[in-house]
Amino acid sequence: MKLMKRCLKAGTAAGFSLVEVTLAVAIAALALITLLGLLPQGLEMSRKTTLITNYSNIVEQIARDLDNARFTTLPTAQLRKYFNDQGTELKADSEEIVFVAEIDPRQPATLPRSEATQLYLRRFIIKVTNSGNRDFEFGENNRMSYSTFNHLVAQTR
């Protein structure tokens, strides 16, 4: 009797059955396929976030330059600035241009509920694109290719 119990114990091995292993692999594969399906969306979101961060840094740099300039020396005509992928300003003939910014001071600055142009307030429209083309055309034809920002500068001195 004791011998028979010992034989029965020896015949049953601990482990997983083939069905259990197959189910575990199927569940793992389903989870992996789902995660791989989200990868392109995550990459696109990362690209957009990087672009918005770069735009913000460039606009902040331009706004800081405008704020620090004397009011009488602010630009009165359209101006272009060029930047690399780190947001460092470059010369127009550089080969490293990644971003192009256009600063347009021609739109009058008015206060809410007032139609009169303010003499001590200037409006700057800043357009930024991630095109390396130094001759990029900021216009209605390619409106989706750039972002537009407004900045007001007041004479304080």
C-alpha positions in Angstrom: 0.0 0.0 0.0 2.8 2.4 0.9 4.6 1.4 -2.2 1.6 2.2 -4.4 1.2 5.7 -2.9 4.8 6.3 -3.5 4.4 5.3 -7.2 1.4 7.6 -7.7 3.3 10.5 -6.2 6.3 9.9 -8.4 4.1 9.8 -11.6 2.5 13.3 -11.1 5.1 16.0 -12.0 4.6 19.6 -10.8 4.3 22.2 -13.7 1.9 23.8 -16.2 -0.2 21.9 -18.7 0.1 22.7 -22.4 -3.3 24.4 -22.3 -2.2 26.8 -19.5 1.0 27.7 -21.3 -0.9 28.4 -24.6 -3.4 30.6 -22.8 -0.6 32.6 -21.1 1.2 33.1 -24.4 -2.0 34.2 -26.1 -2.8 36.8 -23.4 0.8 38.1 -23.5 0.6 38.4 -27.3 -2.7 40.3 -27.1 -1.2 42.7 -24.6 1.9 43.2 -26.8 -0.1 43.8 -29.9 -2.2 46.4 -28.1 0.8 48.3 -26.8 2.5 48.2 -30.3 -0.7 49.7 -31.7 -0.4 52.7 -29.3 3.3 53.3 -30.3 2.6 55.5 -33.4 0.2 57.7 -31.4 2.7 58.1 -28.6 5.5 59.0 -31.1 3.2 61.6 -32.8 2.3 63.1 -29.4 5.9 63.3 -28.5 6.8 65.1 -31.8 4.0 67.6 -31.3 5.0 68.3 -27.7 8.6 68.9 -28.8 7.4 71.2 -31.5 5.2 73.2 -29.1 8.1 73.5 -26.6 10.5 74.7 -29.3 7.9 77.3 -30.5 7.4 78.5 -27.0 11.1 78.9 -26.4 11.6 80.8 -29.7 8.6 83.1 -29.0 9.8 83.7 -25.5 13.2 84.7 -26.7 11.8 87.1 -29.3 9.4 88.6 -26.8 12.2 89.1 -24.3 14.3 90.9 -27.0 11.3 93.1 -27.8 10.6 93.9 -24.2 14.3 94.8 -23.5 14.6 97.1 -26.5 14.0 100.8 -26.2 10.5 101.6 -27.4 11.8 104.0 -30.0 14.1 101.4 -31.5 11.4 98.6 -31.9 11.2 97.3 -35.5 8.6 99.0 -37.7 8.9 96.7 -40.7 8.6 92.9 -41.0 11.6 91.1 -39.7 12.8 87.5 -40.0 14.8 85.5 -37.5 16.3 82.0 -37.9 16.9 79.3 -35.3 18.4 75.9 -35.0 16.9 72.8 -33.4 18.1 74.0 -30.0 16.4 77.5 -30.3 19.6 79.3 -30.8 19.3 82.3 -33.2 21.3 81.9 -36.5 22.2 84.1 -39.4 20.2 83.9 -42.6 22.9 82.1 -44.5 23.4 79.3 -42.0 23.0 75.7 -43.0 21.6 74.7 -39.6 18.2 76.5 -39.9 15.4 74.5 -38.6 12.9 77.2 -37.5 11.9 80.4 -39.2 10.2 83.2 -37.3 8.6 86.3 -38.8 7.9 89.4 -36.6 5.2 91.7 -38.0 4.8 95.0 -36.2 2.3 96.6 -38.7 -1.0 95.7 -37.0 -2.1 98.6 -34.8 -2.5 98.0 -31.1 -5.9 98.9 -29.6 -7.3 98.4 -26.1 -10.6 96.6 -25.5 -13.6 98.8 -26.1 -11.5 101.4 -27.8 -11.0 101.9 -31.5 -8.2 104.4 -31.2 -4.7 103.3 -31.9 -2.5 103.5 -28.7 0.6 105.6 -29.1 2.4 103.9 -26.2 1.5 100.3 -27.1 2.8 98.2 -30.0 1.4 94.9 -31.2 3.8 92.3 -32.7 2.5 89.3 -34.6 5.0 86.5 -34.3 4.7 83.6 -36.8 6.9 80.5 -36.3 7.4 77.4 -38.6 9.6 74.4 -38.4 10.6 74.7 -42.0 14.3 74.9 -42.8 13.4 77.0 -45.9 14.7 80.5 -45.1 12.3 81.8 -47.8 9.2 80.2 -46.3 6.0 82.1 -47.2 3.8 82.9 -44.2 0.4 83.2 -45.9 -3.1 81.9 -46.1 -2.1 79.2 -48.6 -0.1 77.3 -46.0 -1.8 78.4 -42.8 -1.5 75.0 -41.2 2.3 75.0 -41.6 3.0 77.6 -38.9 1.8 78.9 -35.6 0.9 82.6 -34.8 1.4 84.4 -31.5 0.6 87.9 -30.4 2.8 90.1 -28.2 2.2 93.6 -26.9 5.0 96.0 -25.8 4.2 99.1 -23.8 6.4 102.1 -23.4 7.3 102.3 -19.8 10.2 104.8 -19.8 
